């Protein structure tokens, strides 16, 4: 169980090691103390409720009464077992049970009405259709084997394999109803009943079925260039830290034209940098000009360069000049199974025009890729890799003792709240400075935190991270520590997936961890002796040990994004009052996808679609579709209000002024307040963990979520400015603010309280260290802990947030003042 799930408090605590709750502690001190004694391990039978800690809220916008404490989840290794697959016989029974209820339901009638079949027609047809289903499927007997049942289902228009997969993944109802709706419409077209369906209606329904039939998508005009060549796929398959991407990039570095496509801007930026510096493969320091293309950034080193590093969503399928690529590398290919983003990987696999395509990922994709690519006539070569360094499960856990955290460790937990709590416990107990990495942080800030942890001269000795550590960063982690094997999914505590556990654990002992001259390594890498993985709690270790032995389950289907052209055509055939959310729902309820694919989830777009709907008459369908793809965290109330303001300005004025959309949120003002506050603070000391505790004003802590929101909203503006350049003219200003926000966020994280004054053994502290600290304090620090400023009395600055706010307000007033009756008469 993770530290605390008691709402938005800044200081959650481990329920397994709970001793007592104290409500009177100052900000950022845990009210439920985490024990450092091995004797306080998890007690599975504990049932007492847990009160909400009375600590400063990390997000003050969330009312305290909405914070609900959650009981710890007790798990066993069986909780991680794959559920047994349904048998085809069960699918037949399910169809016979559900279809009569569905076809008579309001949701089915509403969709059929939108297709042109009114209630009277449906009533006249449905009984005959149901009898047909019973005749076709009712003759099934228990004597048929699974293969025969699947063949019978297919013969009658039902994809049994897809229904079984949908049942295993918990989406059987939507899949079944989609097949049923299409089956009903197809049956209607087969009827020779002029009284029920005239020629005009027949053509209308057939058009809807044709538009929502994506089975020929790989052969569409969009993928014509890819179908015109015989592509050679190289599958680089292996676990984390096995050299897959390294070997793929070697092939790219030799190509006259090529592209690298990764899942994150950080990875695209890293490959871009390494290509230009010549630290890839066999370039031996002789850099090759490579350009960068991401959703929020364009960097052109040479307009005539044939090399490109990009994110998968930005990969040009037909090459830089429309003639395709010689070599392309697509990283983290297992992402094609991702319900939200997987469509971009599937689109690249099906439609990328490149002679040689290198796909890097784990073993979960091999069977699926063969099924997708072999029917297209492409050649496939599989390269299998083993880890370059051993990964070992430790003999012991930390047994809830934070003092056992060592330099080079990474503690993984699964929320921002827990991350700050773990950081405080490690720093205050083990006396080691912690860097932090989690998903809400800007990529640039994550990279800075990682750099501070990796650098031998950096201040951070330990990394505290969320599952964001599993992808996108090269980290010198010696030991990976799971604080928990469960994660809160927004509704309840659930076990991590085996894929998550293995990917996170695999970050230990990265190839760049330490030097070992006995290992032969590629010229641009440094070897490591291996990595350890363990758990915080004793009860989790045997579970982890068993899970690390298991093979990853194969990905059954590749996700497919709805092509905009098909969506646009369908909109013209549905009633004019159909909302965009309704359009998405209608398409997904009728779609027929190619073999071995499934339609990507669209639910995450619905909240954005609801915001856009009031402006439907002023926005084109293409604009609505674009805005529904925009990077907006709709659960963040401030980010939501900024997006609403942005849409309102765009629809009414045709352009969006940056300062206008941020005015009501006061996020830019908050950035200025924090900048002003940081100027009053001394620089960090040369040696941490000693000397007097540093001053950390509350605004440094409370502003972190607001700065994260500001950064994401600025990224949104920049993202839109590359797609609607005329309407979003303040890109330069947005980039400047974004960079300022990244600097301030990094400074705030550096100054989070937690590192205590350590008691050093005799002889441990040198006189040189003492002298450094004395000189630093004499030069930089006032008696009250603020920055020493020339001309300020020795008593120092008195830090008050209202004083800082007043100074910022006065500076703004002066900046905006107009001189009256001046020499020029104005």
NUFI-409128 format. One record per residue (C-alpha): residue in three letters; z, y, x. Coordinates in steps of 0.001 Angstrom, whole numbers, plus 500000, padded with zeros to 6 digits. Layout:
// NUFI-409128
AlaZYX/...
***
This chain:
// NUFI-409128
Unk500000500000500000/Unk499205503448501303/Unk501765506096501980/Unk502129507801498634/Unk500061508060495540/Unk502430510510493872/Unk499875513246493308/Unk498763516158495442/Unk501917516556497522/Unk501351517347501169/Unk503956514836502307/Unk503579511386500774/Unk505682508581502125/Unk505370504882502595/Unk506906503093499631/Unk507442499970501716/Unk509745501801504093/Unk511422504045501538/Unk515083504756502181/Unk516000507745500031/Unk514475510743498409/Unk515750514168499363/Unk514526517164497435/Unk515954519978499532/Unk513869519688502706/Unk511702522610503935/Unk507884522547503548/Unk505918519748505221/Unk508989517514505741/Unk508793514177503893/Unk511221513877501002/Unk510997510105501208/Unk511594509132504800/Unk509490506479506520/Unk511703504107508436/Unk511067503515512117/Unk513167500372512117/Unk511463496959512037/Unk514056495735509554/Unk512648497918506760/Unk509528495884506100/Unk507904495492502725/Unk509911493779500006/Unk507457492200497542/Unk510007491990494725/Unk510945495678494697/Unk510458497122491211/Unk512201500499491157/Unk510139503533490091/Unk509297506294492544/Unk509861509920491741/Unk507398512642492621/Unk508491514316495877/Unk509486517964495523/Unk507363519243498361/Unk504813522032498782/Unk501599521123496991/Unk498548520752499155/Unk496400521924496270/Unk498393524471494257/Unk495706524480491549/Unk496886521051490328/Unk499906521354488006/Unk502904519436489243/Unk503348517731485877/Unk499948516074486345/Unk501116514273489482/Unk501957510704488469/Unk503760508338490799/Unk502171504921491223/Unk503870501647491977/Unk502862499806495172/Unk500178497133494896/Unk501221493764496254/Unk498216491866497613/Unk497363488468499040/Unk494280487247500853/Unk493012485854497525/Unk492556489416496258/Unk489677489757498723/Unk487862486609497589/Unk484426486981496032/Unk484432486269492342/Unk482554483052491492/Unk479058483769490204/Unk478299483261486563/Unk476045480342485674/Unk472776480800483783/Unk474284478894480828/Unk476913481635480481/Unk474189484284480459/Unk472424482557477568/Unk475654482426475566/Unk476283486088476321/Unk472811487073475119/Unk473195485180471858/Unk476591486802471271/Unk475781490385472234/Unk472227491004470987/Unk472954491025467214/Unk475797493474467753/Unk473779495701470101/Unk470582496034468066/Unk472666497099465066/Unk474725499654467056/Unk474314503448466821/Unk473422503704470526/Unk470521501272470128/Unk469307503031466978/Unk469457506412468709/Unk467294505197471600/Unk464811503445469317/Unk464577506571467160/Unk463745508602470267/Unk460919506145470960/Unk459473506751467474/Unk460999503875465512/Unk463023505224462601/Unk465919503304461065/Unk463801501846458262/Unk461312500332460706/Unk464083498963462912/Unk465781497326459923/Unk462506495672458970/Unk461909494332462476/Unk465329493407463848/Unk466006490277461764/Unk462699488756462801/Unk463364489684466412/Unk466823488084466359/Unk465385484886464863/Unk462833484824467675/Unk465638485147470270/Unk467609482329468659/Unk464516480118468537/Unk463717480786472192/Unk467227480547473638/Unk469023478485471026/Unk467135475338472021/Unk468891475392475366/Unk471222472421475914/Unk473835471528478498/Unk471387468927479834/Unk469275471662481454/Unk470122472459485041/Unk470571476036486299/Unk467013476333487556/Unk465567475199484243/Unk467711477690482333/Unk466570480530484602/Unk462951479470484096/Unk463442479449480330/Unk464963482952480422/Unk462112484288482543/Unk459513482696480252/Unk460975484643477345/Unk461237488011479097/Unk464794487908480482/Unk465615488212484181/Unk468469485724484522/Unk469155486402488201/Unk469545490144487604/Unk471866489482484679/Unk474046487203486824/Unk474263489836489583/Unk475052492528487003/Unk477834490370485572/Unk479336489892489049/Unk479149493646489721/Unk480687494675486402/Unk477575496315484898/Unk476396493501482629/Unk476438495561479417/Unk474065498295480622/Unk471719495743482249/Unk471672493489479209/Unk471074496378476809/Unk468262497741478972/Unk466487494377478915/Unk467141494014475179/Unk465669497427474357/Unk462529496739476348/Unk462249493263474842/Unk462570494688471322/Unk459866497324471903/Unk457518494754473448/Unk458053492447470463/Unk457343495344468111/Unk453983495946469816/Unk453075492277469357/Unk453453492517465560/Unk450289492772463493/Unk451930494951460856/Unk450066498162460049/Unk452745499062457515/Unk455378499140460271/Unk453494500349463320/Unk450247502290463161/Unk447869502830466066/Unk449342506195467013/Unk452904504834467200/Unk451655501744469057/Unk450042503937471741/Unk453196506068471951/Unk455517503087472519/Unk453113501465474983/Unk453013504712476975/Unk456822504778477169/Unk456898501162478376/Unk454210501854480988/Unk455980504938482367/Unk459309503111482709/Unk457702500068484348/Unk458303500476488103/Unk457239496989489131/Unk454083498400490759/Unk455944501201492526/Unk455339499831496076/Unk451605500142495368/Unk451737503641493898/Unk449824506588495363/Unk453033507859497021/Unk453129504739499208/Unk449385504437499733/Unk449507505156503485/Unk452123502448504037/Unk450086499892502052/Unk446979500687504082/Unk448549499411507338/Unk450193496190508473/Unk453644497249509554/Unk455824495359512019/Unk459524495458511150/Unk462146494749513812/Unk465507493924512249/Unk468302494698514728/Unk471151492756513165/Unk474705492585514428/Unk478269493845514063/Unk479587497256515075/Unk479348497939518804/Unk476644495365519569/Unk473893497605520974/Unk471594497507517918/Unk470820501217517759/Unk470658501502521551/Unk467781499003521730/Unk465987500556518767/Unk466179504017520360/Unk464714502617523583/Unk461570501730521650/Unk461524505183520046/Unk461892506962523390/Unk458631505381524626/Unk456568506245521530/Unk454045509070521408/Unk455126509801517843/Unk458197508620516021/Unk461309509400514029/Unk464972508471513884/Unk466523508514510386/Unk470291508205510040/Unk472839508384507232/Unk474667511477508504/Unk473750514855509941/Unk476110514102512837/Unk474104511027513824/Unk470776512835513480/Unk472145515666515623/Unk473432513238518266/Unk470074511433518596/Unk468246514797518677/Unk470503515972521490/Unk470196512742523480/Unk466406512693523216/Unk466136516256524489/Unk468615515584527309/Unk466983512277528267/Unk470127510157527838/Unk468432507534525640/Unk467185504185526853/Unk464983504397529925/Unk464379508156529957/Unk466744508433532973/Unk467592512052532281/Unk463993513143531710/Unk464297514666528262/Unk461598514509525615/Unk461108517336523134/Unk462474516240519766/Unk462888518321516609/Unk465733518122514095/Unk465438518018510303/Unk468392517672507924/Unk469210518978504488/Unk471057521990505945/Unk469472522473509352/Unk466079522834511037/Unk465756522973514834/Unk462287523134516342/Unk462285522522520082/Unk458508522146520292/Unk456185522580517271/Unk453790520047518803/Unk456456517429519524/Unk455744514013518077/Unk459431513086517849/Unk461794513870515000/Unk465467513156514336/Unk466486513478510683/Unk468635512221507861/Unk467109509445505759/Unk466660511711502736/Unk464512514105504816/Unk462308511463506477/Unk458594512349505973/Unk457062509071504814/Unk453540509909505991/Unk454532511231509412/Unk454516514740510838/Unk450765515205510536/Unk450031512911507631/Unk448847510133509956/Unk452078508165510109/Unk454345507335513049/Unk453925504920515916/Unk457638503998515888/Unk460438504749513432/Unk464144503847513527/Unk466162503634510318/Unk469894503334510970/Unk472606501696508828/Unk470018499824506757/Unk472781498153504704/Unk473081501519502938/Unk470154500471500712/Unk472817498662498711/Unk474716501904498102/Unk474692502782494394/Unk474272506549494912/Unk472358507050498178/Unk470677503661498563/Unk467444504819496940/Unk466532506841500036/Unk466753503761502291/Unk464766501632499844/Unk462110504339499570/Unk461833504487503375/Unk461538500695503685/Unk458867500472501003/Unk456888503621501794/Unk457273504646505445/Unk453892504758507189/Unk454731503552510699/Unk453187500822512813/Unk456558499712514158/Unk459782500139512175/Unk463203499294513610/Unk465950498683511053/Unk469537498654512380/Unk472381497140510378/Unk474565494145509712/Unk473699490621508592/Unk474128491426504887/Unk470554492730504621/Unk468450490010506276/Unk467639487899503202/Unk467051490954501008/Unk464682492571503525/Unk462654489368503796/Unk462368489277499993/Unk461257492914499837/Unk458833493013502761/Unk457100489632502905/Unk455248490146499573/Unk453876493413501006/Unk452276491563503931/Unk454474493185506588/Unk455509491293509724/Unk459240490782510372/Unk461006489996513635/Unk464788489526513635/Unk466851490439516712/Unk470457489249516510/Unk473255490817518552/Unk476846489992519393/Unk479548492522520149/Unk479345493908523660/Unk483143493914523860/Unk485643491514522284/Unk487549492503519161/Unk490917490779518782/Unk493475490840515986/Unk496845491643517571/Unk499663489112517579/Unk502042491565515910/Unk501925494475513537/Unk503747497741514149/Unk506344496484511692/Unk506539499994510189/Unk507749501412513506/Unk505830504620514247/Unk507257504740517775/Unk504940501839518622/Unk501867504045518203/Unk500233504419521635/Unk497678506623523288/Unk494161505620522216/Unk495289504309518812/Unk493589505164515536/Unk495679504927512352/Unk493502504519509238/Unk494713505623505830/Unk492805506550502720/Unk493495510064501467/Unk493853513529502933/Unk497461513622501744/Unk498286510399503553/Unk496465511548506673/Unk498682514621507044/Unk501798512528506380/Unk500819509960509027/Unk499969512730511480/Unk503435514228511009/Unk505181510865511378/Unk503306509965514560/Unk503840513373516132/Unk507494513688515175/Unk508390510058515967/Unk506109508976518816/Unk505690512506520217/Unk501894512169520523/Unk499455514851519383/Unk497087513635516657/Unk493499514546515837/Unk492415513997512231/Unk489123512862510689/Unk488475512533506951/Unk485540512881504585/Unk486319516351503191/Unk486209517904506659/Unk482946519533507708/Unk480933517292510063/Unk481248519908512818/Unk485046519926512505/Unk485119516125512519/Unk483059516176515702/Unk485453518682517315/Unk488463516548516393/Unk486715513471517775/Unk485850515326520975/Unk489479516329521484/Unk490518512685521041/Unk487775511273523295/Unk488141513766526130/Unk490519512687528877/Unk491518516332529205/Unk491936516761525438/Unk495316517402523873/Unk495092514663521220/Unk496217511170522181/Unk496027509523518736/Unk493487509686515916/Unk494501509615512240/Unk491499508987510017/Unk490201507893506639/Unk487372505384506163/Unk485062508219507300/Unk485796506911510799/Unk483639503849510040/Unk480346505672510509/Unk478872508569512436/Unk481250509181515343/Unk481484507675518820/Unk485201507249519392/Unk487212505898522293/Unk489561503834520174/Unk491557501126521925/Unk493491499882518909/Unk492764500268515199/Unk495832500290512929/Unk495433499787509175/Unk498187501714507393/Unk497129499820504278/Unk494550497287503111/Unk494220498981499720/Unk492698502222498526/Unk493105504367495419/Unk489689504557493695/Unk490552507442491375/Unk491953505172488682/Unk494001502476490371/Unk494930500949493716/Unk492354498341494744/Unk491866496141497836/Unk489378497356500417/Unk486073495537500559/Unk485461493079503380/Unk482588495306504548/Unk484904498333504806/Unk487539496374506711/Unk485083494944509226/Unk483263498226509753/Unk486498500137510347/Unk488023497427512537/Unk484832497290514582/Unk485391500864515788/Unk488105499580518130/Unk486963498923521683/Unk483820501005521373/Unk481381500628524250/Unk482402504013525640/Unk486122503344525625/Unk486959502882529293/Unk485497502013532660/Unk485108498454533902/Unk482831498013536887/Unk482567494261536334/Unk480355494740533264/Unk476652495452533542/Unk475755498220531091/Unk472796500312530039/Unk472399503549532043/Unk473517505854529225/Unk476640503944528226/Unk479995503152529814/Unk481598499747529293/Unk484906498850527706/Unk487279495933528048/Unk487583495341524301/Unk489552496433521276/Unk492554495456519204/Unk493079495687515472/Unk496428495435513693/Unk498375496680510685/Unk501317498983510124/Unk503118496445507941/Unk503957492894508874/Unk502877491423505540/Unk499320492757505958/Unk498639491205509366/Unk497992487579508288/Unk495703488899505544/Unk493746490962508082/Unk493554488022510483/Unk492038485801507782/Unk489588488475506620/Unk488250489097510116/Unk487122485448510252/Unk485001485723507118/Unk481271486380506943/Unk480084489417505045/Unk478456488704501650/Unk474727489399501381/Unk473519492475499519/Unk471738491093496439/Unk469637494113495416/Unk468226497293496944/Unk468837500476494975/Unk465885502446493665/Unk465824506139492777/Unk464001507266489624/Unk460654508813490710/Unk460437512383489427/Unk456845511941488281/Unk457865509112485936/Unk460854511082484683/Unk458622514073483943/Unk456104511954482043/Unk458830510325479954/Unk460262513738478994/Unk456960514641477334/Unk457161511548475112/Unk460751512013473920/Unk461998514543471346/Unk462020518118472638/Unk465782518440472141/Unk466504515567474549/Unk468937516780477196/Unk468399516040480892/Unk471389513680480805/Unk469786512007477803/Unk466495511747479683/Unk468231509940482557/Unk469967507647480096/Unk466725506822478251/Unk464890506051481489/Unk467632503771482787/Unk467870501986479433/Unk464136501160479479/Unk463319500765483155/Unk461765497617484554/Unk462270497520488319/Unk460466495567491073/Unk461904492236492129/Unk465044492385494268/Unk465798495995493315/Unk468034497748490826/Unk468107501312489560/Unk470522503610491399/Unk473472504895489434/Unk472913508237487754/Unk476430508823486419/Unk477315511194489279/Unk474499513496488087/Unk475780513810484527/Unk478495516375485263/Unk475950518616486989/Unk473477518045484155/Unk476089519218481652/Unk476530522473483589/Unk472765522982483708/Unk472096522205480051/Unk472956525691478617/Unk470228527122480882/Unk467658524454479999/Unk465264526979478423/Unk465209529046481638/Unk464922526190484145/Unk462010523877484764/Unk462553520129484740/Unk461872520057488506/Unk464581522671489102/Unk467091520764486972/Unk466272517560488856/Unk466727519382492180/Unk470088520886491191/Unk471308517454490047/Unk470721516210493606/Unk472629519176495105/Unk475704518410497278/Unk478453519528494870/Unk481925518027494556/Unk482313518495490825/Unk485954517318490917/Unk486845520401492960/Unk487457523087490334/Unk486679525976492716/Unk483437524335493858/Unk482504523723490237/Unk483022527385489294/Unk480914528521492263/Unk478124526155491205/Unk478306527492487637/Unk478055531065488928/Unk475152530084491158/Unk473215528501488266/Unk473884531484486026/Unk472560533969488621/Unk469538531797489424/Unk468543531335485792/Unk469092534985484804/Unk467940536858487923/Unk465763534418489835/Unk467815534913492989/Unk471398534266494107/Unk473436536763496114/Unk475911534953498361/Unk478820537351497992/Unk478449537524494205/Unk478959533808493639/Unk482048533740495888/Unk483635536925494539/Unk485761535388491791/Unk486877532428493922/Unk488367534678496659/Unk487524531944499182/Unk485928534385501643/Unk488978536641501329/Unk491150533600502077/Unk489065532904505186/Unk489685536461506368/Unk493408536144505663/Unk493637532978507749/Unk491600534561510566/Unk493959537554510523/Unk496965535242510585/Unk495612533207513500/Unk495246536417515502/Unk499004536955515258/Unk499742533509516736/Unk499913532690520450/Unk497471530194521965/Unk498531526573522115/Unk500760525774525106/Unk499387523910528137/Unk501755520997527466/Unk502477519878523902/Unk505657518278522616/Unk507954520414524720/Unk509526523800524384/Unk510428525625521201/Unk508669524653517980/Unk505557526758517392/Unk505367529137514474/Unk503139527753511692/Unk502863530150508742/Unk502503528409505359/Unk499047529923504859/Unk497761527762507729/Unk498683524630505776/Unk497930525708502217/Unk494486527111503067/Unk492976523859504378/Unk491688522612500975/Unk490317526077500192/Unk488505526263503522/Unk487018522816502896/Unk485757524015499504/Unk484339527167501069/Unk482490525145503696/Unk480997522728501160/Unk479893525602498927/Unk478248527350501867/Unk476472524106502756/Unk475267523962499133/Unk473807527468499430/Unk472094526621502729/Unk470777523344501277/Unk469221525200498348/Unk467875527971500601/Unk465616525442502354/Unk464223524288499004/Unk464145527590497071/Unk463849530050499921/Unk462965533148497908/Unk465784532640495423/Unk468470532045498071/Unk467835534825500628/Unk471240534958502361/Unk470910531836504523/Unk471712533696507759/Unk474904535126506260/Unk475850531699504854/Unk475359530035508246/Unk477542532684509910/Unk480327532178507353/Unk479980528408507646/Unk480448528570511420/Unk483466530856511052/Unk484973528432508550/Unk484509525520510942/Unk486295527388513745/Unk489186528368511490/Unk489533524871510009/Unk489702523382513475/Unk492396525900514464/Unk494405525150511304/Unk494316521424512002/Unk495400522022515588/Unk498416523996514391/Unk499662521667511674/Unk503375521178512361/Unk504727517835513427/Unk505006517583517208/Unk508670517702518077/Unk510460518643521280/Unk510779515398523187/Unk513781514355525226/Unk512453513421528615/Unk514020510947530962/Unk515278512207534274/Unk512377512781536626/Unk509741512463533897/Unk509197516200533673/Unk507969517832536829/Unk508936521314537959/Unk505245522210537751/Unk505184521425534031/Unk508330523480533473/Unk506769526373535352/Unk503557526157533292/Unk505497526337530033/Unk507688529224531217/Unk504645531209532378/Unk502800530500529134/Unk505726531623526987/Unk506352534736529100/Unk502689535716528898/Unk501852534828525292/Unk504880534448523023/Unk507254536935521424/Unk510859535848520754/Unk509979535133517114/Unk507038532905518060/Unk504171535322517370/Unk501466536378519826/Unk502583538933522409/Unk500670542178521887/Unk500673545078524334/Unk502561548069522949/Unk504489546083520336/Unk508306546270520691/Unk510040543236522144/Unk511311542164518733/Unk507709541103518074/Unk505582541000514950/Unk507245539963511731/Unk504816537628509986/Unk504510538148506269/Unk501514536955504261/Unk501565540074502063/Unk501375542271505176/Unk498332540360506393/Unk496735540639502961/Unk497362544372502938/Unk495724544808506345/Unk492647542880505174/Unk492511544966501990/Unk492716548215503965/Unk489989547088506349/Unk487706546272503403/Unk488493549641501792/Unk487584551458504992/Unk484409549420505368/Unk483248550351501862/Unk484324554019501844/Unk481675556733501406/Unk482011560091503182/Unk481883562996500717/Unk480758566523501648/Unk479727565498505099/Unk477352567410507329/Unk474329565797505680/Unk475511567011502270/Unk476001563538500788/
***
